Amino acid sequence: MSPRLFAFALASATLLAACSDTSPPTGPVAHAPTKAAPAINPGVCDGTQMVVIECQALLALHNSTNGAQWTIGVQWGVDPNPCHWEGVTCTNPDFGSVKTLDLISENLVGPLPPEIANLDDATTIALIGNSLSGPIPSAIGGLAKIKNLTLGYDHLSGAIPAELANLPTLTHLFIQANSFGGAIPSSLGSIPNLEVLYLELGDVTGTIPAAIGNLSKLKFLHIRESGLDGGIPSSLGNLTSLEEINISDTGASGSIPATLGNLTNLKRLRLSGNNLTGAIPAALGNLPNLEQLALEQNQLSGVIPASLGTAPKIDAIVLYDNALTGTIPASLGTSATLRHIILSDNMLTGPLPATFSQLPGIVEVVIDGNQLSGQIPLAVAQRLGAIGCDARPGNAELFVPDTPAYRAAATYGSGLICWIPFSSAEDIGDDTVEDIGELVPAVLNGGQANSLQTKIDNAVEKAAKGQYGAAINQMQAFLGQLNDMVAAGTLTPAQAAPFIEQAQAMIAMWTALL
């Protein structure tokens, strides 16, 4: 599975389920027009079956949103008891106030009428999957008993009403629309019992209000696909009840707050597709319940914190398409829970950790588009060869020796290890000679380079004749000369490292053939 297709179930499914008892669609659903509904029963709102003002609010919604063309429109206004209308649940099935209004994907087209605020006893209003338009009426802030307010996959416009802060019982707020303007109001941080905040708003601008950090009962925070700028508030670190954060594709900039390391209940953290910079806070690895970390498609730099590999429940680390440097921490390979490691398209260097031979539950390793080098250890090749992994394109100096043991490790079916072709001793020797040549005359003089090249050539020649012990001796002499050059200051350890790795790879191949 490529990182672009990785099913990283951070927020959407969980939050949508939390916001509605009925799973919502993935977008507006068009329905074939139905026949015009019969005329409204003139006695339907006479107060015998429902409080008049609530019945009139339902009819106002029906009239404002082209009720004659609803999928269920013919039932509304005909049955004299509004508590029997589909999508309406009352406090009493024969006479009472509206308790829930659930019209998901019923072809509602038009504005949301302000009369909807007269449903005083409603605890759930779910109108997603329709084509509502216009603003959310500010009067909706008068729904004193509402717990679940779900307005999504619509064409709503205007601004998020600040009056939503007046809803003392609200626990789930879901708003998704493409044409909202203005900013996310700071007043949302004053909703005392809010547990789920799901905002997917295409044209919203400004910053994420720091006041969101006052929502002490918040468990799920989802803000996506907006035009926000500015940073992620450090005040989010106050929300110790949080289990999931998804702030993705918003344009957020600045650094990742280290205060997120205070969220001891956090299971999923996704900050993907933003403009975040700076280092990944090491404190994230201290989160005892963290399962999924997705920070891909940002501008993060610095090293991958070793602490991420020690998070006790970590399942997925997704960091592709950043500017991360340094080596892959060996601690990632010691995790008993990691199944997905996706680090492609960074600037990582050095070898693939030998600890990757462990990873008991691993199903995906994607490391292409980096600058990794050296021989993949045999035990790592055996582990990754069984599941498949991606190390190419990129990582030109990462290689796999051509020996029977390595060939046997390629059990995934590609005939390759991590899409890297097998390299013979001659191939590796030629690469080493070429690399040494690049150090002349800037670092080595001709005599020094020729001495090193001669040892490699002699070793490969002896190996070609089956004289593997002699070939190993020549390569050990090559390593000895490199070490002397480092000790003398002729080469730096960094300059010598790739030659040492390649020499050790050839020695490993020949040792296996003795």
FILOMI-950689 format. One record per residue (C-alpha): residue number from 1; x, y, z. Coordinates in steps of 0.1 Angstrom, whole numbers, plus 5000, padded with zeros to 4 digits. Layout:
NUM	X	Y	Z
...
***
This chain:
1	5000	5000	5000
2	5015	5033	4990
3	5015	5062	5014
4	4991	5081	4992
5	4965	5053	4995
6	4972	5045	5031
7	4939	5041	5050
8	4949	5062	5080
9	4916	5061	5099
10	4923	5090	5122
11	4892	5112	5123
12	4866	5109	5097
13	4849	5076	5104
14	4852	5080	5142
15	4840	5115	5143
16	4811	5110	5119
17	4800	5080	5139
18	4802	5101	5170
19	4782	5129	5154
20	4753	5108	5141
21	4736	5075	5149
22	4733	5071	5111
23	4764	5068	5090
24	4765	5099	5066
25	4773	5097	5029
26	4805	5110	5015
27	4788	5139	4998
28	4754	5153	4986
29	4731	5126	4972
30	4709	5136	4944
31	4674	5120	4942
32	4651	5117	4914
33	4622	5142	4917
34	4590	5127	4931
35	4555	5137	4923
36	4542	5168	4940
37	4531	5162	4976
38	4494	5164	4984
39	4482	5196	5000
40	4490	5202	5037
41	4463	5189	5060
42	4447	5222	5073
43	4443	5207	5108
44	4479	5194	5111
45	4491	5222	5133
46	4460	5227	5155
47	4478	5218	5187
48	4461	5185	5193
49	4492	5164	5184
50	4521	5188	5189
51	4528	5223	5203
52	4517	5246	5175
53	4550	5266	5173
54	4570	5233	5169
55	4546	5220	5142
56	4549	5253	5123
57	4587	5251	5126
58	4587	5217	5108
59	4564	5230	5081
60	4587	5261	5077
61	4616	5237	5071
62	4595	5217	5046
63	4585	5248	5027
64	4619	5264	5028
65	4637	5234	5014
66	4614	5223	4986
67	4596	5197	5006
68	4575	5186	4977
69	4607	5171	4962
70	4620	5154	4993
71	4624	5117	4991
72	4600	5114	5020
73	4581	5147	5014
74	4547	5132	5008
75	4545	5121	5044
76	4550	5155	5059
77	4519	5176	5064
78	4495	5148	5054
79	4494	5126	5084
80	4477	5148	5110
81	4502	5137	5137
82	4536	5153	5131
83	4552	5128	5155
84	4545	5102	5128
85	4564	5120	5100
86	4595	5102	5089
87	4627	5116	5104
88	4608	5130	5134
89	4609	5114	5168
90	4589	5129	5196
91	4591	5128	5234
92	4559	5108	5232
93	4549	5089	5200
94	4513	5101	5199
95	4516	5136	5213
96	4547	5155	5223
97	4576	5178	5213
98	4602	5170	5187
99	4631	5151	5203
100	4651	5143	5172
101	4650	5156	5136
102	4670	5132	5114
103	4668	5140	5076
104	4700	5126	5061
105	4702	5127	5023
106	4666	5135	5017
107	4671	5161	4990
108	4665	5192	5011
109	4673	5221	4988
110	4672	5257	5001
111	4679	5278	5032
112	4676	5267	5067
113	4646	5287	5082
114	4651	5305	5115
115	4619	5288	5129
116	4640	5257	5134
117	4652	5273	5166
118	4616	5268	5180
119	4622	5231	5185
120	4628	5238	5221
121	4631	5202	5233
122	4651	5188	5204
123	4683	5169	5215
124	4694	5159	5179
125	4692	5178	5146
126	4709	5160	5118
127	4705	5174	5083
128	4736	5162	5064
129	4739	5150	5029
130	4714	5175	5014
131	4718	5208	4995
132	4711	5234	5022
133	4722	5269	5013
134	4725	5303	5029
135	4736	5310	5065
136	4731	5290	5096
137	4704	5311	5114
138	4718	5328	5145
139	4686	5319	5163
140	4698	5283	5164
141	4717	5294	5195
142	4684	5292	5213
143	4681	5254	5212
144	4685	5250	5249
145	4684	5212	5250
146	4703	5203	5218
147	4731	5178	5222
148	4739	5168	5186
149	4739	5194	5158
150	4750	5180	5125
151	4749	5202	5093
152	4772	5188	5066
153	4778	5181	5030
154	4758	5212	5021
155	4763	5246	5004
156	4759	5266	5035
157	4775	5300	5035
158	4780	5330	5057
159	4798	5327	5090
160	4797	5302	5119
161	4772	5318	5143
162	4789	5330	5175
163	4756	5322	5192
164	4764	5285	5191
165	4783	5293	5224
166	4748	5297	5240
167	4741	5259	5237
168	4748	5246	5272
169	4740	5209	5265
170	4757	5207	5231
171	4781	5177	5230
172	4785	5171	5192
173	4789	5199	5167
174	4794	5188	5130
175	4795	5215	5103
176	4808	5209	5068
177	4803	5233	5039
178	4824	5248	5012
179	4813	5284	5012
180	4817	5297	5047
181	4835	5329	5052
182	4851	5347	5081
183	4869	5331	5110
184	4862	5303	5135
185	4846	5322	5164
186	4865	5322	5196
187	4831	5318	5213
188	4831	5281	5204
189	4856	5277	5232
190	4828	5286	5257
191	4805	5256	5249
192	4808	5239	5283
193	4800	5202	5274
194	4813	5199	5239
195	4829	5165	5232
196	4832	5165	5194
197	4841	5195	5173
198	4841	5187	5136
199	4846	5216	5112
200	4853	5211	5074
201	4849	5246	5060
202	4864	5255	5026
203	4865	5293	5028
204	4871	5300	5065
205	4901	5321	5072
206	4921	5334	5102
207	4935	5312	5129
208	4924	5284	5151
209	4912	5302	5182
210	4933	5296	5213
211	4900	5295	5232
212	4894	5260	5218
213	4919	5250	5246
214	4891	5258	5271
215	4869	5229	5260
216	4878	5206	5289
217	4855	5178	5279
218	4866	5177	5242
219	4875	5142	5229
220	4876	5147	5192
221	4889	5178	5173
222	4886	5178	5136
223	4894	5209	5115
224	4900	5203	5078
225	4901	5219	5043
226	4900	5255	5053
227	4920	5286	5044
228	4935	5291	5079
229	4968	5306	5086
230	4988	5309	5118
231	4998	5282	5141
232	4983	5254	5161
233	4975	5268	5195
234	4996	5255	5223
235	4965	5257	5245
236	4954	5224	5229
237	4978	5208	5253
238	4952	5216	5281
239	4926	5192	5266
240	4936	5161	5285
241	4904	5144	5275
242	4913	5145	5238
243	4915	5112	5220
244	4918	5124	5185
245	4931	5155	5167
246	4928	5159	5130
247	4939	5194	5117
248	4947	5186	5081
249	4948	5206	5048
250	4941	5238	5066
251	4972	5259	5057
252	4983	5260	5094
253	5019	5271	5098
254	5045	5274	5126
255	5057	5246	5147
256	5040	5216	5164
257	5034	5226	5200
258	5053	5205	5224
259	5024	5209	5248
260	5006	5182	5227
261	5029	5158	5247
262	5006	5165	5277
263	4976	5147	5261
264	4978	5114	5279
265	4945	5101	5264
266	4954	5110	5228
267	4952	5080	5204
268	4954	5096	5170
269	4972	5128	5159
270	4970	5139	5123
271	4984	5173	5112
272	4988	5164	5075
273	4989	5187	5044
274	4997	5219	5062
275	5027	5243	5062
276	5042	5232	5096
277	5079	5238	5101
278	5105	5230	5127
279	5112	5197	5145
280	5088	5169	5156
281	5085	5173	5194
282	5102	5144	5212
283	5074	5146	5238
284	5050	5130	5214
285	5068	5097	5219
286	5058	5099	5256
287	5021	5097	5249
288	5010	5064	5266
289	4980	5058	5243
290	4992	5072	5210
291	4984	5047	5182
292	4986	5068	5150
293	5009	5097	5141
294	5005	5113	5107
295	5025	5145	5100
296	5030	5140	5062
297	5031	5167	5036
298	5045	5195	5057
299	5079	5212	5059
300	5091	5196	5091
301	5129	5194	5095
302	5154	5179	5120
303	5156	5143	5130
304	5129	5117	5137
305	5128	5115	5175
306	5139	5082	5189
307	5111	5084	5214
308	5085	5077	5188
309	5097	5041	5187
310	5091	5037	5224
311	5055	5048	5225
312	5039	5017	5240
313	5008	5015	5216
314	5021	5031	5184
315	5007	5014	5153
316	5015	5038	5125
317	5041	5065	5119
318	5034	5085	5087
319	5060	5112	5080
320	5064	5113	5042
321	5070	5144	5021
322	5088	5166	5047
323	5125	5177	5050
324	5136	5154	5078
325	5173	5145	5081
326	5195	5122	5100
327	5192	5085	5103
328	5161	5063	5109
329	5161	5057	5147
330	5169	5021	5157
331	5141	5024	5183
332	5115	5021	5156
333	5126	4985	5150
334	5122	4976	5187
335	5085	4985	5188
336	5062	4956	5195
337	5032	4974	5181
338	5043	4992	5149
339	5026	4980	5117
340	5031	5010	5093
341	5063	5030	5089
342	5060	5055	5060
343	5091	5078	5058
344	5094	5084	5020
345	5104	5117	5003
346	5126	5132	5031
347	5164	5136	5033
348	5172	5107	5056
349	5207	5092	5054
350	5226	5063	5068
351	5218	5026	5069
352	5185	5008	5075
353	5186	4999	5112
354	5194	4963	5120
355	5165	4964	5145
356	5141	4963	5116
357	5147	4925	5116
358	5123	4925	5146
359	5089	4944	5142
360	5067	4914	5148
361	5035	4930	5134
362	5049	4951	5105
363	5029	4951	5073
364	5042	4982	5056
365	5076	4999	5053
366	5079	5028	5027
367	5113	5046	5027
368	5118	5056	4990
369	5129	5091	4981
370	5156	5094	5007
371	5194	5092	5007
372	5198	5059	5027
373	5230	5039	5021
374	5248	5008	5029
375	5239	4971	5029
376	5205	4960	5041
377	5214	4935	5069
378	5204	4899	5060
379	5180	4896	5090
380	5163	4928	5079
381	5161	4915	5043
382	5145	4883	5055
383	5119	4902	5076
384	5110	4928	5049
385	5113	4904	5021
386	5083	4886	5036
387	5060	4916	5035
388	5074	4938	5007
389	5086	4973	5012
390	5095	5003	4990
391	5130	5018	4989
392	5132	5029	4953
393	5134	5054	4937
394	5161	5071	4957
395	5184	5056	4982
396	5210	5049	4954
397	5236	5038	4979
398	5213	5012	4996
399	5221	4978	4983
400	5215	4941	4986
401	5243	4916	4981
402	5238	4888	4956
403	5241	4857	4977
404	5219	4826	4981
405	5207	4837	5015
406	5196	4871	5003
407	5180	4856	4972
408	5160	4833	4995
409	5148	4863	5015
410	5129	4877	4985
411	5097	4858	4992
412	5072	4886	4985
413	5072	4877	4948
414	5091	4907	4933
415	5124	4889	4931
416	5138	4920	4948
417	5143	4932	4983
418	5124	4965	4988
419	5126	4969	4950
420	5163	4970	4952
421	5181	4947	4927
422	5207	4923	4939
423	5243	4936	4936
424	5273	4914	4929
425	5307	4919	4944
426	5319	4932	4911
427	5290	4958	4911
428	5298	4970	4946
429	5335	4970	4939
430	5330	4991	4907
431	5308	5015	4927
432	5334	5018	4954
433	5362	5026	4929
434	5340	5052	4912
435	5333	5069	4945
436	5370	5069	4954
437	5377	5086	4921
438	5353	5114	4931
439	5376	5122	4960
440	5405	5129	4937
441	5421	5154	4936
442	5400	5173	4962
443	5409	5150	4990
444	5432	5121	4980
445	5462	5123	4957
446	5466	5099	4929
447	5488	5075	4948
448	5465	5072	4977
449	5435	5066	4954
450	5454	5040	4933
451	5464	5021	4965
452	5428	5018	4976
453	5415	5009	4941
454	5442	4982	4937
455	5431	4964	4969
456	5395	4964	4957
457	5404	4951	4922
458	5426	4924	4937
459	5398	4913	4961
460	5372	4911	4933
461	5396	4892	4911
462	5404	4866	4937
463	5367	4862	4945
464	5360	4856	4908
465	5384	4826	4911
466	5366	4812	4942
467	5395	4824	4965
468	5371	4839	4990
469	5395	4838	5020
470	5421	4858	5000
471	5395	4882	4988
472	5384	4888	5024
473	5420	4895	5034
474	5423	4921	5006
475	5392	4939	5017
476	5404	4938	5053
477	5436	4955	5042
478	5414	4980	5023
479	5395	4987	5056
480	5428	4990	5075
481	5441	5017	5050
482	5408	5036	5053
483	5411	5036	5091
484	5447	5048	5089
485	5436	5077	5066
486	5409	5087	5091
487	5433	5086	5120
488	5457	5107	5100
489	5430	5132	5091
490	5433	5125	5054
491	5396	5114	5054
492	5369	5124	5077
493	5348	5096	5093
494	5318	5108	5071
495	5339	5105	5040
496	5351	5070	5049
497	5317	5057	5060
498	5303	5047	5026
499	5335	5028	5016
500	5335	5010	5049
501	5298	4999	5044
502	5305	4987	5009
503	5337	4968	5020
504	5318	4952	5048
505	5291	4941	5023
506	5316	4924	5001
507	5332	4907	5031
508	5297	4895	5042
509	5290	4880	5007
510	5323	4862	5006
511	5320	4849	5041
512	5286	4834	5032
513	5303	4815	5004
514	5332	4800	5024
***
